[in-house]
Amino acid sequence: MENIVILGGGIAGITAADEIRKKNAGVAITIIEQEHHPLYSRVLLPHYVKGKIPREKVFLKTWEWYANHNIEIMAGVRVEAIDIPNRFVRTSEGRELPFGVLILAGGGELNVIGGEPRGVSYLRGIDDADELVGLLKETLMRPEGDRRGVVYGSGFIAMEYINIFKHFGISCDVVMRGKGFWSSVLSDHSQSVLAKKLLDGGALLHTNEAEPTILGEREVSGVKLSSGAEIACSILGVGIGMHADQSFYRDCGIDIDRGIIVSEYLETAHPLVYAIGDGAQFFDTNVARHVVYGNWMNAQSQGRAVAKTICGERAPFNLVSSYATHLFDMHIVFIGDVDRKAADEITQTVEADSASVEEFYRNGRIVGAVLIGDISGRATITARIAGRE
Ligand SMILES: Cc1cc2nc3c(=O)[nH]c(=O)nc-3n(C[C@H](O)[C@H](O)[C@H](O)COP(=O)(O)OP(=O)(O)OC[C@H]3O[C@@H](n4cnc5c(N)ncnc54)[C@H](O)[C@@H]3O)c2cc1C
């Protein structure tokens, strides 16, 4: 087998490298990762920020692990161009690194807002988490009535900031572009269940807002809403999602939409070029369309699956993955394909204002679900989406 180059040293890329090495002791494997850290768990970052686990527990690999597995890791190096016909990648160091097989495992690109004075926080990686720990410490040194945070966003990362502020007793205003949490996924009722929980927990909600204007030059002192209202804060937690790096991949002739388009075998249209993890828009056989899932289970499992294909055990990727989070003590689980626009029927089971289960159907088959409050149906729904029940 020819040498393998992996763009991205997150869970998808490292799992692929690990599994390939288990199956093939000799093939050269190089991982190019723009961050300066060995693999860590992004899932554990909020736990570290809250002080529930020490920083070192966030790391899943050591530098020795790469050396012991004969996997070359180029840390702090960015892939800047890919030349598929001539089979090499160009790095930020100016090197042209040839590849026999290329695995694209670069995740997504963060959506950002204008202005970056100190206090604007993005919770994407361990460096962001370290910075947030410092900001929280400073905020907690202020008088009690002056500990104020604002969250801009309405998805999973916004939820993490809300829970973090609650954990530290920091007052929290939540500013959203849409009319509620996950407005392109959830029904009005589900959104109202979450809004009520948020308000009951002491936070304030500002919906249908434009991007807030950041107040403060060197340090955030607050935000200004489109209504003109100003909210004082020392931390602005931004969680407004990810996008695919369109120009980067288009320039090298890779099909891209919301992610890199791959088949159920995680293969691009170019032989020996694969894409996995958060950055892949793959054909999901369970729901019969191309989807992007930004969750840990999916990224890790695709790393395993691509390793099998590359090592000659080609099989379609098959997994019903999910993302579990919470708003204070209320559990929330997204399973499978929950794109409201792509569903042709959505059913909802409602329990007062404390729980809801939405099921998404296409062509008479269940393809996804969102469980809020009562998540006891998670395993059964997962089996139904997989066609096992
Ligand atoms: C704070 C937080 C909490 C989360 N909580 C959960 C949770 O509870 N449950 C859950 O299921 N999921 C959770 N997730 C999502 C989960 O972490 C991701 O789905 C998963 O990490 C995706 O793995 P990946 O390897 O595909 O991408 P990534 O982890 O994004 O790794 C891609 C890597 O590629 C590198 N890269 C990108 N472009 C280049 C380039 N051109 N050159 C070199 N390197 C490059 C990036 O630096 C990055 O390290 C959370 C994410 C965050 C940020």
The ligand as an SDF file (V2000), in Angstrom:
LIG
                    3D

 53 58  0  0  0  0  0  0  0  0999 V2000
  -17.0830   22.2740   22.9750 C   0  0  0  0  0  0  0  0  0  0  0  0
  -17.5750   21.1080   22.1720 C   0  0  0  0  0  0  0  0  0  0  0  0
  -18.3930   20.1680   22.7790 C   0  0  0  0  0  0  0  0  0  0  0  0
  -18.8590   19.0760   22.0630 C   0  0  0  0  0  0  0  0  0  0  0  0
  -19.6720   18.1780   22.6830 N   0  0  0  0  0  0  0  0  0  0  0  0
  -20.1040   17.1000   22.0020 C   0  0  0  0  0  0  0  0  0  0  0  0
  -20.9260   16.1190   22.6440 C   0  0  0  0  0  0  0  0  0  0  0  0
  -21.2690   16.2410   23.8180 O   0  0  0  0  0  0  0  0  0  0  0  0
  -21.2930   15.0250   21.9110 N   0  0  0  0  0  0  0  0  0  0  0  0
  -20.9250   14.8650   20.6020 C   0  0  0  0  0  0  0  0  0  0  0  0
  -21.2810   13.8550   19.9990 O   0  0  0  0  0  0  0  0  0  0  0  0
  -20.1740   15.7800   19.9670 N   0  0  0  0  0  0  0  0  0  0  0  0
  -19.7480   16.8880   20.6370 C   0  0  0  0  0  0  0  0  0  0  0  0
  -18.9740   17.8210   19.9940 N   0  0  0  0  0  0  0  0  0  0  0  0
  -18.6770   17.6330   18.5580 C   0  0  0  0  0  0  0  0  0  0  0  0
  -17.5010   16.6880   18.3820 C   0  0  0  0  0  0  0  0  0  0  0  0
  -16.4400   17.1000   19.1860 O   0  0  0  0  0  0  0  0  0  0  0  0
  -17.1150   16.6750   16.9070 C   0  0  0  0  0  0  0  0  0  0  0  0
  -18.1930   16.1210   16.1830 O   0  0  0  0  0  0  0  0  0  0  0  0
  -15.8500   15.8780   16.6400 C   0  0  0  0  0  0  0  0  0  0  0  0
  -14.7690   16.3840   17.3720 O   0  0  0  0  0  0  0  0  0  0  0  0
  -15.5270   15.9020   15.1470 C   0  0  0  0  0  0  0  0  0  0  0  0
  -14.3090   15.2580   14.9380 O   0  0  0  0  0  0  0  0  0  0  0  0
  -13.5140   15.4590   13.5660 P   0  0  0  0  0  0  0  0  0  0  0  0
  -12.2540   14.6920   13.7270 O   0  0  0  0  0  0  0  0  0  0  0  0
  -14.3940   15.1740   12.4190 O   0  0  0  0  0  0  0  0  0  0  0  0
  -13.2280   17.0130   13.4780 O   0  0  0  0  0  0  0  0  0  0  0  0
  -12.3490   17.9350   14.4400 P   0  0  0  0  0  0  0  0  0  0  0  0
  -12.3880   17.4800   15.8460 O   0  0  0  0  0  0  0  0  0  0  0  0
  -12.7990   19.3200   14.1420 O   0  0  0  0  0  0  0  0  0  0  0  0
  -10.8700   17.7330   13.9040 O   0  0  0  0  0  0  0  0  0  0  0  0
  -10.4470   18.2490   12.6710 C   0  0  0  0  0  0  0  0  0  0  0  0
   -9.0260   18.7230   12.8270 C   0  0  0  0  0  0  0  0  0  0  0  0
   -8.5340   19.1100   11.5510 O   0  0  0  0  0  0  0  0  0  0  0  0
   -7.6730   20.2180   11.7150 C   0  0  0  0  0  0  0  0  0  0  0  0
   -7.5930   20.9080   10.4160 N   0  0  0  0  0  0  0  0  0  0  0  0
   -8.6050   21.4870    9.7320 C   0  0  0  0  0  0  0  0  0  0  0  0
   -8.1690   22.0000    8.5740 N   0  0  0  0  0  0  0  0  0  0  0  0
   -6.8310   21.7530    8.5350 C   0  0  0  0  0  0  0  0  0  0  0  0
   -5.8290   22.0530    7.5810 C   0  0  0  0  0  0  0  0  0  0  0  0
   -6.1020   22.6720    6.4240 N   0  0  0  0  0  0  0  0  0  0  0  0
   -4.5730   21.6650    7.8590 N   0  0  0  0  0  0  0  0  0  0  0  0
   -4.2650   21.0040    9.0170 C   0  0  0  0  0  0  0  0  0  0  0  0
   -5.1970   20.6960    9.9560 N   0  0  0  0  0  0  0  0  0  0  0  0
   -6.4560   21.0640    9.7100 C   0  0  0  0  0  0  0  0  0  0  0  0
   -8.3370   21.0310   12.8020 C   0  0  0  0  0  0  0  0  0  0  0  0
   -7.3920   21.8260   13.4850 O   0  0  0  0  0  0  0  0  0  0  0  0
   -8.9180   19.9510   13.7090 C   0  0  0  0  0  0  0  0  0  0  0  0
   -8.1090   19.6640   14.8190 O   0  0  0  0  0  0  0  0  0  0  0  0
  -18.5010   18.9240   20.6970 C   0  0  0  0  0  0  0  0  0  0  0  0
  -17.6720   19.8680   20.0760 C   0  0  0  0  0  0  0  0  0  0  0  0
  -17.2130   20.9580   20.8060 C   0  0  0  0  0  0  0  0  0  0  0  0
  -16.3240   21.9640   20.1300 C   0  0  0  0  0  0  0  0  0  0  0  0
  1  2  1  0
  2  3  1  0
  2 52  2  0
  3  4  2  0
  4  5  1  0
  4 50  1  0
  5  6  2  0
  6  7  1  0
  6 13  1  0
  7  8  2  0
  7  9  1  0
  9 10  1  0
 10 11  2  0
 10 12  1  0
 12 13  2  0
 13 14  1  0
 14 15  1  0
 14 50  1  0
 15 16  1  0
 16 17  1  0
 16 18  1  0
 18 19  1  0
 18 20  1  0
 20 21  1  0
 20 22  1  0
 22 23  1  0
 23 24  1  0
 24 25  2  0
 24 26  1  0
 24 27  1  0
 27 28  1  0
 28 29  2  0
 28 30  1  0
 28 31  1  0
 31 32  1  0
 32 33  1  0
 33 34  1  0
 33 48  1  0
 34 35  1  0
 35 36  1  0
 35 46  1  0
 36 37  1  0
 36 45  1  0
 37 38  2  0
 38 39  1  0
 39 40  1  0
 39 45  2  0
 40 41  1  0
 40 42  2  0
 42 43  1  0
 43 44  2  0
 44 45  1  0
 46 47  1  0
 46 48  1  0
 48 49  1  0
 50 51  2  0
 51 52  1  0
 52 53  1  0
M  END
$$$$
